[in-house]
Amino acid sequence: MRTEPVVESFPGACTYWDYTPSSPSLETRLRRWVSMWQREPASLWQALKPPFSQPRWFLYFLYLPDGRLTPAHRFTLERLTREGVSLMLVCACPTGHPVLKELESHCQALYWKEVSGWDFCAYAVGLAALAQQSPGCDVLVMNDSVYGPFVPLRPFLNEAPWRLTGFTGNNQGENHIQSYAFIVRQLDVGLMQHLADIFDTRHRYRQQQAVVICQENRMASKAAEECSVGAYWFTTSTEASDLCLGWPQQLLAAGFPFMKRSLLGKFADVFTPAEDMRALLHSLGHPVEDERPRAPA
């Protein structure tokens, strides 16, 4: 297995981008202020298998409103468990669903979360537990909005150049790193306290756009007050401001580990022909299926 990640550039994308702040619009700032006043109490959750002290963790959030593991989930679980890194799962599913027992056999730590609430609710639960029980660990966080990984993740985790490292970043709204997957090094209670508005264990947002403008887009700027921040790939291109959607083939060829599921879901045929994406998945040895609509997760 490689010990260093493959991170190659291509036209429209730069690599090893150091975060630089930018100013959101007045409209965004106002919407952010209103959204923060409209927060609700946090989602319910329960520790089924608490974490323990380990130097490295993968944290994977699964949104299973019907309790069904798809072939894509199983592919991801198999790839994560083969890397020799302790695995924490946070699963949003119906209370007491049998899938939780199945997941327990795949991981070293397991948390249940109620179905309502978005991915940052799950991230907050998992990261808060790791900060308490495994202080100083390095953790790679991801959700199930992506297929993969198609290359090992451990090199990305081991060699992350910043304390908060994104896989991709862009300037949609403001400069930020994207939240489908990112890395935190030397996670501890102090950092979690500084990021309490981002990884909020007390509140949740009702709307996806509120999560984007209040949590995803602010994560890099808030963290940069305390630590180094950057991304493996970044673009300011007006043709494809989201590399994951606009240039998925080029990203994969450049060493990127994932493919966004929405390319076969709500964005099927919008950026790239869906048949091309199915063929690409097949060439990568990934099961090909029609994507279910994804409700709030």
Residue pairs with C-beta under 8 A, 6 or more apart in sequence:
1 83
1 152
1 154
1 155
2 152
2 155
3 155
3 158
3 159
4 155
4 159
5 151
5 155
5 156
5 159
5 232
5 255
6 151
6 254
6 255
7 15
7 16
7 232
7 233
7 254
7 255
8 15
8 253
8 254
8 255
9 15
9 233
9 254
10 247
10 250
10 251
10 253
10 254
12 235
12 237
12 239
12 240
12 243
12 247
12 250
13 233
13 234
13 235
13 237
13 243
13 247
13 250
13 251
13 254
14 233
14 234
14 235
15 232
15 233
15 234
16 161
16 230
16 232
17 169
17 230
17 231
17 232
17 233
17 234
18 162
18 228
18 229
18 230
19 162
19 169
19 175
19 177
19 220
19 221
19 224
19 229
19 230
19 231
20 175
21 174
21 175
21 221
21 224
22 171
22 174
22 175
23 174
24 32
24 173
24 174
24 213
24 217
25 173
28 173
28 174
28 213
28 217
31 209
31 210
31 213
32 213
32 214
32 218
35 205
35 207
35 210
35 213
35 214
36 197
36 214
38 205
38 206
38 210
39 200
39 203
39 204
39 205
40 203
40 204
40 205
40 206
41 202
41 203
41 204
42 117
42 121
42 124
42 200
42 201
42 202
42 203
42 204
43 92
43 113
43 114
43 116
43 117
43 121
43 204
44 113
44 114
45 90
45 111
45 112
45 113
45 114
45 125
46 111
46 112
47 111
47 129
48 100
48 104
48 110
48 111
48 112
49 104
49 107
49 108
49 109
49 110
49 111
50 109
50 129
50 133
51 57
51 86
51 88
51 108
51 109
51 129
51 130
51 133
51 134
52 108
52 109
52 133
52 134
53 133
53 134
53 135
53 137
54 86
54 108
54 134
54 137
55 136
55 137
55 138
56 85
56 86
56 137
56 138
56 139
56 154
56 157
56 158
57 85
57 86
57 87
57 88
57 109
57 130
57 134
57 137
57 138
57 139
57 140
58 80
58 83
58 85
58 86
58 87
58 88
58 139
58 140
58 142
58 153
58 157
59 88
59 90
59 123
59 126
59 127
59 130
59 139
59 140
59 141
59 142
60 76
60 77
60 80
60 87
60 88
60 89
60 90
60 142
60 143
60 144
61 89
61 90
61 91
61 92
61 119
61 122
61 123
61 126
61 141
61 142
61 143
61 144
61 297
62 69
62 73
62 89
62 90
62 91
62 92
62 93
62 103
62 144
63 92
63 115
63 119
63 143
63 144
63 294
63 297
64 73
64 91
64 92
64 93
64 97
64 99
65 92
65 93
65 94
65 115
65 295
65 297
66 94
67 93
67 94
67 97
67 98
67 99
68 99
69 77
69 99
69 102
69 103
70 289
70 292
71 287
71 289
72 144
72 147
72 261
72 286
72 287
72 289
73 144
75 147
75 148
75 286
75 287
76 144
76 147
76 148
76 149
77 106
79 148
79 149
79 153
80 87
80 149
80 153
81 87
81 106
81 107
83 152
83 153
83 154
84 154
85 140
85 153
85 154
85 157
86 108
86 109
87 106
87 107
87 108
87 109
88 107
88 108
88 109
88 110
88 111
88 126
88 129
88 130
89 103
89 106
89 107
89 109
89 110
89 111
90 110
90 111
90 112
90 113
90 122
90 123
90 125
90 126
91 99
91 100
91 103
91 110
91 111
91 112
91 113
92 112
92 113
92 114
92 115
92 117
92 122
92 297
93 99
93 100
93 112
93 115
94 115
95 112
95 114
100 110
100 112
103 110
104 110
109 129
111 122
111 125
111 126
111 129
113 121
113 122
113 125
116 204
116 296
117 204
117 296
117 297
118 204
118 205
118 208
118 211
118 296
118 297
119 143
119 145
119 179
119 211
119 297
120 179
120 198
120 199
120 200
120 204
120 205
120 211
120 215
120 216
121 200
121 204
122 143
122 297
123 141
123 179
123 199
124 199
124 200
124 201
125 201
126 141
127 139
127 141
127 184
127 187
127 192
127 199
128 192
128 199
128 201
130 137
130 139
130 187
131 187
131 188
131 189
131 191
131 192
132 189
134 187
135 187
135 188
135 189
136 186
136 187
136 188
137 186
137 187
138 157
138 158
138 160
138 183
138 184
138 185
138 186
138 187
139 157
139 183
139 184
139 187
140 153
140 156
140 157
140 181
140 182
140 183
141 181
141 182
141 183
141 184
142 180
142 181
142 258
143 179
143 180
143 181
143 297
144 261
144 297
145 180
145 260
145 261
145 262
145 294
145 297
146 180
146 181
146 258
146 259
146 260
146 261
147 258
147 259
147 260
147 261
147 281
147 286
148 257
148 258
148 259
148 286
149 257
149 258
150 252
150 257
150 258
150 259
150 284
150 286
151 255
151 257
152 257
153 257
156 165
156 167
156 183
156 232
156 257
157 183
160 183
160 185
161 228
161 230
162 185
162 227
162 228
162 229
162 230
163 184
163 185
163 186
163 191
163 223
163 227
163 228
163 229
164 177
164 182
164 183
164 184
164 185
164 219
164 220
164 223
164 227
164 228
164 229
164 230
165 177
165 182
165 183
165 184
165 185
165 229
165 230
165 231
165 232
166 177
166 178
166 181
166 182
166 183
166 220
166 229
166 230
166 231
166 232
167 177
167 178
167 180
167 181
167 182
167 231
167 232
167 233
167 256
167 257
167 258
168 177
168 178
168 231
168 232
168 233
168 234
168 235
168 242
168 243
168 244
168 251
168 256
169 175
169 176
169 177
169 178
169 220
169 230
169 231
169 233
169 234
170 176
170 178
170 234
170 235
170 236
170 241
170 242
170 243
171 236
171 241
172 217
172 241
172 242
173 212
173 213
173 217
174 217
174 221
175 220
175 221
176 216
176 217
176 218
176 219
176 220
176 221
177 219
177 220
177 229
177 230
177 231
178 216
178 242
178 244
179 215
179 216
179 219
180 244
180 258
180 260
181 257
181 258
182 219
184 191
191 223
191 226
191 227
192 199
194 222
194 223
194 225
194 226
195 219
195 222
195 223
195 226
197 214
197 215
197 218
197 222
198 215
198 218
198 219
198 222
198 223
200 215
205 211
205 214
205 215
208 296
220 229
223 229
232 256
233 243
233 251
233 254
233 256
235 241
235 243
237 246
239 246
240 246
240 247
240 271
243 250
243 251
244 251
244 258
244 259
244 260
245 260
245 262
245 263
245 267
245 270
245 271
246 271
248 259
248 260
248 263
248 271
248 272
248 277
248 280
249 272
249 276
249 280
252 259
252 280
252 284
259 277
259 280
259 281
260 267
261 291
261 294
262 291
262 294
263 271
263 272
263 274
263 277
264 274
264 277
264 278
264 281
264 290
264 291
265 291
265 292
265 293
265 294
266 293
266 294
268 274
268 277
268 291
278 288
281 287
281 288
282 288
